[in-house]
Structure formats: structure tokens, C-alpha cells
Amino acid sequence: MRRAVCPGSFDPVTLGHLDVVGRASGLFDEIVVAVLVNKRKQGLFTVEERMEMLRETTADLPNIRVDAFHGLLVDYCTAHDIRAIVKGLRAVTDFDYELQMAQMNQRLSGIDTLFMSTTPEFSFLSSSLVKEVATYGGDVAHLLPPTVHRQLLDRLAERA
């Protein structure tokens, strides 16, 4: 079985994330969308909430499994017999950082990273930018799945 992992914080999941995950799902038998657990960083949504958002928004893709991990991604991959990492690239600046990570991961474990360029309409999109714009009342509905957009607005209203 050809398996790959699409890792990230997904705080929250955007249409850009779903574009990469959806396209990767056509290349592999199984894609594990793995939410990074970073105890040093406080997310807007809990890991469990992010995982549920991902399950809901990828429900139409039968070969997607959602999980969480902490520590080194390659340790997670090794423990789950995953031989490839899929990363979306928005711009050259992403490539500079991701190339170093890919080379380190390959050196540590032999696991390869495949880079997928984002669809141009999502090339600027990040969860951080979506949260910032939404915090100041900007319209981000066209950048998120409808259920995620509602959850984002509700969470920001709770914190106001």
C-alpha cells in the first residue's frame, strides 16, 4: 500500500490545505492528515477540534485518515509504516525552509518528501493570515469550507 502523510497545524484547515490533500489522495492509496501537537504553542482551536474539522471536510475522500502527532514527523512515519511526506508549497520562501526539512528527514529516516505546488488561487493562503484577517472583520468565507468558517467566526466571537 502506498501511504503518505500530509502534516500541519491546520489551525484552521483552509481550502489551500484541502486542495493539496485532495490532490495527494489521488496519488496514494492512503493519506494520513496528521495534526501537529505543539505544547509550546497555543492554537485557536484544540487539536481535537482541528482533527474533527479535517474529518468533516475530507469525508468525501475515502482514502483519508486523520491523526495527530508530536515530536519528530519521521518517528511518526516510521511507527506507522509511512514512506512519504507530502508538503504544499506556496512560494519560493516555503521551498527554502521545506527543502532543509526534507533533506534532514531523508537523512534521519530515508523517508522522502514530495512537494506539491499549490493551486495559484491559494498561493497566498495560510491559516495565520486567515485568522488575522478574520480577527479584524475581513471576509474570509471564500478561503475556508463553510463549516470551518462558521467555527472560526464563533471562536473569534467567544474571544472578543
Secondary structure, DSSP 8 states (H G I E B T S, - for coil): --EEEEEE--TT--HHHHHHHHHHHTTSSEEEEEEE--TTS--SS-HHHHHHHHHHHTTT-TTEEEEEE-S-HHHHHHHTT--EEEEEE-SHHHHHHHHHHHHHHHHHH--EEEEEE--GGGTT--HHHHHHHHHTT---GGGS-HHHHHHHHHHHHHH-
